[in-house]
Amino acid sequence: MSAARPRVLILSYDAIDIDPRVIKQVRRLADDYDVTTCSPGSSPDARVEHVALDPSDAPARGRLGNLIDDFAREREWFAWSYDHLPLVQQTRKRLKGRAFDVVLANDGETLGAAISIAGAERVHADLHEFYPGLPVEDSKLGHRQRRYWTWLITRFASRVRSSTTVGAEIARRYREYGLDSGVVTNATPFRDFAPRPTGSPIRLVHSGNPFRERGLAEIMRAVAASSADVTLDLYLTYNPPTDREHLVALAEQLGPRITVHEPVSQAELIDTLHRYDVGIHVLPPTSENNALALPNKFFDFVQARLGIIVGPSIEMAGIVTQHGLGIVTDDFTEAGILAAVDSLTVANVDAFKASMQEHAESLSAETQVENWAAAVRDIAHPV
């Protein structure tokens, strides 16, 4: 009779079935462990048991309860506020009495619930952001929110058995809060592609949300003004719609070099990007997390075998420079982007693609997820 497999809970307060990072956790661990997922949304994998949470299911607190909640927030009684979060209460209720050998808890607000379910020594924290550096409005409420996020890290994350985050610089920053975090980048699964030969015009591409603070207008104007033979296609979501409408209007104003397309699904994205030559993402450091960003789209460009243009963001620029994958702009301005675009040639883009082909496997999700597997194994099978 074979021994029972260790029981692993993967906990997230975002829907796992549409979260590329957490889905990778599920797929890597489901073959080796009895996995239960707990999150809003549907089951992410037929091999796992799913415990669904409902963000809209918030029990009525009544007038007195609301007054106490307001008082607790004003006095920064963060422990009270945390214990009364609806998703935290649902997690504890729906998993009450269940035993898990390991909990893989995603992001700050899951950590207290995970510790109460399994104990801190059985929890691995995967932190998708640098919580003390999340953007807030410059107001009393905003600064209190930042103190709450920082409290989540110092109160819970510093106690768990192990942790990972999305980049080396964020891991370094977390050391100030008592964490010795490993790194699992937001890498894209490996695709067995060969780069396409670069032609004229050189085709640039960007995909994602149209938030104004992401500097897309500066990129669009720089490409439109470039002396190089280039075009730019943007695959933009409708969130937020007013920002998208602004960029659609700007594309029409700038002329035929710039085209805004409908968004494409994650399943179609890499094949769509593969038709292009250079992925561009020059992200202004409007928050600490933006300054430290190493996002999914960077690794989508890698697996699509594109050259890359990025700004001097520490994580993205470091990888591009180390492996010769593209161009790092001098700054985040339109002029800095224009200089980078002007320098593109068929020959140097082909060289960037060749270097990308050489490094695509080492920069893939398959190499990264083994860090989660090792952390879970160390907890499930202590020496």
Long-range contacts (C-beta under 8 A, 24 or more apart in sequence): 4-34, 5-32, 5-33, 5-34, 6-33, 6-34, 6-101, 6-102, 6-380, 6-381, 7-33, 7-34, 7-36, 7-99, 7-100, 7-101, 7-102, 8-33, 8-34, 8-35, 8-36, 8-100, 8-101, 8-102, 8-103, 8-104, 8-376, 8-380, 9-35, 9-36, 9-37, 9-38, 9-95, 9-98, 9-100, 9-102, 9-103, 9-104, 9-114, 9-117, 9-118, 10-35, 10-36, 10-37, 10-38, 10-39, 10-48, 10-103, 10-104, 10-106, 11-37, 11-38, 11-39, 11-91, 11-103, 11-104, 11-105, 11-106, 11-110, 11-113, 11-114, 12-37, 12-38, 12-39, 12-106, 12-107, 12-110, 13-39, 13-40, 13-53, 13-55, 13-87, 13-106, 13-107, 13-109, 13-110, 14-39, 14-40, 14-106, 14-107, 15-39, 15-40, 15-41, 15-42, 16-41, 16-44, 17-41, 17-42, 17-43, 17-44, 20-186, 20-188, 20-266, 20-296, 21-106, 21-126, 21-128, 21-186, 21-296, 22-106, 22-126, 24-189, 24-365, 24-368, 24-369, 24-372, 25-104, 25-106, 25-126, 25-369, 25-372, 28-369, 28-370, 28-372, 28-373, 29-104, 29-372, 29-373, 29-376, 32-373, 33-102, 33-376, 33-380, 36-98, 36-100, 38-91, 38-94, 38-95, 40-87, 51-94, 51-95, 53-87, 53-90, 53-91, 53-94, 54-90, 55-86, 55-87, 57-86, 57-90, 58-86, 59-86, 59-89, 73-144, 76-144, 76-147, 76-148, 78-147, 78-148, 78-151, 78-152, 78-155, 79-155, 81-148, 82-109, 82-112, 82-152, 83-112, 85-109, 88-112, 88-113, 91-117, 92-116, 92-117, 101-379, 101-380, 102-376, 102-379, 102-380, 104-372, 104-376, 105-160, 108-149, 108-152, 108-153, 108-156, 108-157, 109-152, 111-152, 111-156, 111-157, 111-160, 112-152, 112-155, 112-156, 114-160, 115-156, 115-159, 115-160, 120-159, 120-160, 120-161, 121-161, 121-379, 122-161, 122-379, 123-160, 123-161, 124-160, 124-161, 124-162, 124-163, 124-164, 124-372, 124-375, 124-376, 124-379, 125-156, 125-157, 125-160, 125-162, 125-163, 125-164, 126-163, 126-164, 126-165, 126-184, 126-372, 127-153, 127-157, 127-163, 127-164, 127-165, 127-166, 127-170, 127-174, 127-181, 128-165, 128-166, 129-166, 129-170, 129-289, 130-165, 130-170, 130-173, 130-174, 130-288, 130-289, 130-292, 132-173, 132-177, 132-288, 133-173, 133-287, 133-288, 133-289, 133-292, 134-287, 134-288, 134-289, 135-286, 135-287, 135-288, 135-289, 135-290, 150-177, 153-177, 153-179, 154-178, 161-378, 161-379, 162-375, 162-378, 162-379, 164-371, 164-372, 164-375, 166-294, 167-292, 167-293, 167-294, 167-315, 168-315, 169-292, 169-314, 169-315, 170-292, 173-292, 182-371, 182-375, 183-371, 184-368, 184-369, 184-371, 184-372, 185-294, 185-299, 185-363, 185-368, 186-294, 186-295, 186-296, 186-298, 186-299, 187-299, 187-302, 187-363, 187-364, 187-365, 187-367, 187-368, 188-270, 188-296, 188-299, 188-300, 188-302, 188-303, 188-364, 188-365, 189-303, 189-364, 189-365, 189-366, 190-303, 190-360, 190-361, 190-364, 190-365, 190-366, 191-270, 191-303, 191-304, 191-360, 193-274, 193-303, 193-304, 193-305, 193-360, 194-305, 194-357, 195-305, 195-350, 195-353, 195-354, 195-356, 195-357, 196-274, 196-275, 196-277, 196-305, 196-353, 197-350, 198-277, 198-346, 198-349, 198-350, 198-353, 199-277, 199-346, 200-229, 200-346, 201-229, 201-230, 201-231, 202-228, 202-229, 202-230, 202-231, 202-277, 202-278, 202-344, 202-345, 202-346, 202-349, 203-230, 203-231, 203-233, 203-275, 203-276, 203-277, 203-278, 204-230, 204-231, 204-232, 204-233, 204-276, 204-277, 204-278, 204-279, 204-280, 204-309, 204-341, 205-232, 205-233, 205-234, 205-235, 205-273, 205-276, 205-278, 205-279, 205-280, 205-306, 206-232, 206-233, 206-234, 206-235, 206-279, 206-280, 206-281, 206-297, 207-234, 207-235, 207-236, 207-263, 207-264, 207-269, 207-272, 207-273, 207-297, 207-300, 208-235, 208-236, 208-237, 208-281, 208-295, 208-297, 209-236, 209-237, 209-239, 209-240, 209-243, 210-234, 210-236, 210-237, 210-239, 210-240, 210-243, 210-244, 210-246, 210-247, 211-240, 211-243, 212-243, 212-246, 213-284, 213-286, 213-290, 214-283, 214-284, 215-282, 215-283, 215-284, 215-311, 215-332, 216-247, 217-246, 217-247, 217-250, 218-282, 218-332, 218-333, 218-334, 218-337, 219-280, 219-282, 219-337, 220-247, 220-250, 220-251, 220-254, 220-258, 221-250, 221-254, 221-334, 222-334, 222-335, 222-337, 222-338, 222-341, 223-257, 223-258, 223-341, 224-254, 224-255, 224-257, 224-258, 225-338, 226-338, 226-341, 226-342, 227-342, 228-341, 228-342, 228-343, 228-344, 228-345, 230-257, 230-341, 230-344, 231-257, 231-258, 231-259, 232-257, 232-258, 232-259, 232-280, 233-259, 233-260, 233-261, 233-276, 234-258, 234-259, 234-260, 234-261, 235-261, 235-262, 235-263, 235-264, 235-269, 235-272, 236-260, 236-261, 236-263, 237-263, 238-263, 269-300, 270-300, 270-303, 270-304, 273-300, 273-301, 273-304, 273-306, 274-304, 274-305, 274-306, 276-304, 276-306, 277-306, 277-307, 277-349, 277-353, 278-306, 278-307, 278-308, 278-309, 278-326, 278-344, 278-349, 278-352, 279-304, 279-306, 279-307, 279-308, 279-309, 280-308, 280-309, 280-310, 280-337, 281-308, 281-309, 281-310, 281-311, 281-316, 282-309, 282-310, 282-311, 282-329, 282-332, 282-336, 282-337, 283-310, 283-311, 283-313, 283-316, 283-332, 284-311, 284-332, 285-313, 285-332, 294-319, 299-363, 299-364, 299-365, 302-356, 302-359, 302-360, 302-363, 302-364, 303-360, 303-364, 305-353, 305-356, 305-357, 305-360, 306-352, 306-353, 306-356, 307-348, 307-349, 307-352, 307-353, 307-356, 308-352, 308-356, 309-337, 309-340, 309-341, 311-336, 311-337, 319-363, 323-355, 323-356, 323-358, 323-359, 323-363, 324-351, 324-352, 324-355, 325-352, 325-355, 325-356, 325-359, 326-352
